[in-house]
Amino acid sequence: MQFVISDTHYFHADLLGDNGFAPRLFPNVEAMNQQMIAAWNERVAEHDTVYHLGDIALRPHNYLTPAEIAGVLAQLNGHIVLIKGNHDYRDLFKYLAQHNPILPDGQVKYTFHDVGIIVKFDHNQFFLTHYPLLFGITHQTYNLHGHIHHNMMPTDTNINIGVDAPERQWVKPTLPFGAPLTFAEVMQMIAGKKKFLAAQSH
């Protein structure tokens, strides 16, 4: 099974509370981190792949070491494909590459991409990036992205899959905070957003 997620922002205390940018209603970062770890592991098995589209963790006022971030990632099931976000530093990726566990199926736990990757699902083509891309007119081609948190691009070809993305409202049943999305659930988001934007245009 394949999953996708973005903008976990482990340790990021500035996001706690009811805010318009990235509302995270947790009393502290420890509770937030544990919720996201649990939501991930409830869905993802060791043989699954999760595409993480950037901004893994952030602690602005007390720099997170690569080892601290690796300590969280080590608790997450599956093979993790990491696409670099604006808060993911080169030293982190170097550290993970140097401390890259071998999974039971023989592959390494982490693989890395600086910009993005293309994945196909059910005759659709997904461009997985951290930053939203503007395609123009396309057919069955979508940009899955993060970066903008609780905001939404005004186009039905851009789907925000971050943990606090508004497009998650169209996934049924509702997922717990921090749950990675299946590509079938991404298709629910695409359908819901198309209906929403069509209604807005009338």
N, C-alpha and C positions, 0 to 999 in steps of 0.2 A: 504494500500500500504506500502511496505517496501523499505527503501533506505539505502545506505551505503556511508560513507565519512570518511576521515582521515586527520590529519595534518592541521587543520584549522589555527593553530598558530595565533590566534587573538592577536593583540597588538605587534607582533614581528617585530619591525622596522628594524632589521638587514637583513631581507629578502627583503626589498623594493628595487626595481630597477632591471635592466637586469643582472642577474647573472646566472651561470650555475647550481647552487644547487637548488634554489627555486625561480625562477623569478616571481616577483610580481610588476607589473608596475603601482603603485599607488603613488600619491604625499605624502601621509602620512598614518599612521595606521588607522586613523578615516575613511578615504575613503575606505581602504581595508576591515575593519570590516563591514562597512555598505553594501558594495557590497556582502560580503558573507552572511550576514543576509538576505538581499533582495533575493538573489539567492535561499537560503534555503526556505524561506517562500513563494516564487512563486510556489514551487513544493509540499511542504509538508503541509498537512492539520492537524488539531488538533488530528484526530483519527489515523494518520499514525505513523509508527515506523521508526526511523533512528538509524542505528548502527554507532556510532562514534568510529573509531578504534585508537583513542589516539592522544596525543599532541594537546589539545584543545587550549591552549593559553600560551604565553611566553613573558616575558619582562625581559631580563637578567640583565639589569643595574638598575632596580627599581622593586623589587619583587612584582608581582601581588598578591593581596590578594584573598582568595577564594570568598569573597563577590563581588569583581570586575568581576571575571570570571562568577560567578552566574548571575550577571547583564546582561551579554551578552547571556548566555544560556536561561535566562528567556524570551528573545525576540524571541526565535526560536520555531516554531510550532512543535507539535507532542510529542510522547513518545520517549525519547532518551536513548538508551542502550550504556553505556560508557565502553569501554575497555581501560584499563590503558596503556598509552604510557610512554616513558622514561622521558617526561617533565610534566607528570601529578602526582601531589604529593598526598600523603595520606591525608593530611589535607584538600585538596580540596574535595576529595570524602566523607570524614567525614562531611564536611560542607554541601555539597549537600544532603547527606542523612538526615541531621538534618533540612534542609530547602527544603523539597521535596513536591512541589505542587501536589494536587490531580486534575487530568484532568477531563473534563466533562464526560468521559466514566467511571470514578471511579478508574482508575489506577493511580499510582504515575507517575510523569513526568520522573524520573531518575531511572534506574537500573544499576548495576555495575558488572563488571567482571575484575579480575586481569590479566588474560592471554588471554582468547579468548572464542569463542562460535561457535557452529556448526549450520548452517542454511541450509535447503534444498530448492531447487528451480528447478522445471522442470526436475526432475530426476538427478539433480546434487547436490553434497554436497560441501558447502562452509565452509572452516575453516576461521573464521574472527579473525585476530590477528593484533597487532601493528607491530611486527617484522616479516619479511618474514621467512617462514619455507621451508625447503627442504624435499620433500616427496619421491623422487625417482619415480618409475613407478607407476602411478595411472590411474584409469578409472573414468571419470566424477567426479573427486574430485579436487578442486582448493583451493588455499590459497589466500584469499583477504587480503591485508595488506597495511600498509603505511610505514612510517619511512624513506624511502630513497628519498623522494621528487621527483626531476626531473631526476630520474634514474630508470632503469628497470632491473629486474632480467632476466638472459638469458634463462629462462625456461618458457614454456607455461602454467605451472600449477601455477605460481605465478603472480598475477595480482595486480599491485599497483593501489589503488583507491583513493590516496590522491588528494587534490585539485590541486596540480601541477604535477600530474603523467603524464608521456609521453603516457601511454596507453589510455588516454582520447582522443587522436587524432582519434581513431577509433570509437568514438561515433558519430552517425549522427541522427538528426542535431546536430551541435556543441552546447555545453552547455555553459552558462555564467560561469565565474570564481566563484568557491565556491558552485556550485550546487551539492547537493547529487545525487548519481546515483541509478537508479532502477536496480533490478537484471537482467531485460531484457537488459539494457544497458551494464551491466557487461558481458553478453553473447556476445554482439557486440565486446567488448574489447578482449575477449578470442579468438573469430574468427579472428579478425584483427591481434592479436599478433601471432597466429599460422601461418598465411600467411606470416607475416613479418619474423619470424624466419626460416620458410621453404625456403624463398627466399634468406636469408643470408647464408644458408648452401650449396647453389649451386654455 
